[in-house]
Amino acid sequence: MIELTTDDFDAQVLHGDRPVLVDFWAEWCPPCRMIAPILEQVEAEYGDRLTVAKINGDDHPEIARRYGVLGFPTLNLYRDGEVVHQIVGARSKRSLLADLEPHL
């Protein structure tokens, strides 16, 4: 899973050649820890169609503000430099994939 920073966010996410799922998370966030292994599974299963990345919203608040992230975890799916879907809160793998599949 790619660890993003303010410096590489635009290059990695907005100018990528395939959809990018970005997990906005924080160290103190229990639901963020719950969803982390699910995201690793999604990356392993869908890595040929989707890039999975994460960015610490506390360490990089300007990116979180830019995309209106008000709570953690927030998952934004980017395609062609635009947010095409947003998921707020932890979800089961089945629910997460059901939300993402139409956009892949």
N, C-alpha and C positions, 0 to 999 in steps of 0.2 A: 504494500500500500504506500502510495506516495505521501510524504509529509510536506505540505505546502507552507510557504511563508509569504509575507507581503511582497517580497522581491520577485518571487517566481510564479505567483498566482496567475497573472494574466497570460504568461507564456505557456504554462502547463494546462490551464483550464480553458481560457477563452480562444486560444489559437490551436487547440488540439485537433487531430484528424478523426476523432470518434467521441461519442458521448463521455462525459466525465461526471461521476457521482462524487460530490464533495460533502464530507461529514464535518460540520462545524461543531466542535466539542470543547469541553473544558475538563481540567484535572479533577475538580471537585464534584463532578456530575455523575451520580450513580447510573442513570439511564444511559449515559455515554459509554460507560464500562460494559453495560449489558448488551449494547448493540455492536460493540467492536468485533466480537468473534463472528457475528452474523455477517458483518461487512467483509471480513476476511473470507468467509465461505462464498459470498457473492462474487468477490474478486476471483477466487479460484475457479468458480463455475462459469462466469461470464467474462473473464479477462480477455477473451478474443473479440468481444463486442463492446466492452465498457471498461473505462479506466476508473478505479476507485482511489480516492485521495482523501486526506483529512487535513484540517487546519484548526489549530487551537485558537478559538475566538477570543480568549483572554489575552493571549500573546500578540494577536493580530487584529485588534478591534476595528481598525479602519476597513478591513475587508468585510467583517461581519456587518458593520454599519452600512457599507455600500449595498449590500444585498438584503437589508432589512431583517437580519437575524436577531430575534429578540429573546430566544431561549435555546437551550441546548438539550439534546442534540437536535440540530436542524440539518436535513439532507437536501441539498440542491442538486438537481440533475441539469447539467449544461449541455447544450448542443449548439454548435455554430456560434458560440459566444453568448448565448442567451439562456436564461433559466427557463426550462420547459416544464419543470415539475418541482414542487417543494413538499417535503414531508417533515413535520415537526413532531418530535418525541420518538421514543423507542418503539419498534414494531417487531413482530415475529418475522422470521425469514419469509414465510409464505405470504404474509401481508405486504411486506416490502417488495417482493418480486411481482406481486399482482399490481402494485402501483407503478412499478418501473417498466414492466414488459411492454405496455402500449407505446412507450417512448423510445424503445431500443430498435 
